[in-house]
């Protein structure tokens, strides 16, 4: 992004924002908006740099794993996340996407509470993200989809069971058993 303008501010509700513009925000421009509630850690990244509006929830465990892997060098448009978004948009069912966005914040919250959360996010990067990206590159979309779905099952069983038991969300297993009945 050339001729960048950066605006950092806190809104009336106490949510912090970093806005990065390619030129004057009052004129036609491309931008990235990082919106974070510092009390809860929840937020999103809104990116219009490729001509379309892409919104990424910062409570996404795939994004969190990439953030931890890349540390200060993290870019929401890093190769892995861009590849996974492309795959999501082309091959993942709408119901699986909806379930992921329902359960992912719970998984991230529960992992964040653990002392060894760095190890868990590194594990997600090495065991889920890297193999899925490699499979997508090789055109093995079936492997990538199976790895993605099995990771959701494992992670929700490990880090989402309390919320599932409380009825706040359904497990992927329950959803598929219901559909098959």
Buried (B, 14 or more C-beta within 10 A) or exposed (E): EEEEBEEEEEEEEEBBBBBBBBBEEEEEBBBBBBBBBEEEBBBBBBBBBEEEEBEBBBBBBBBBBBBBBEEEEEBBBBEBBBBBBEBBEEBBEEEBEEBBEBBBBBBBBBBBEEEEBEEBBBBBBEBBBBBBBBBBEEEBBEBBBEBBBEBBEEBBEEBBEEBBEEEEBBBBEEBBEEEEE
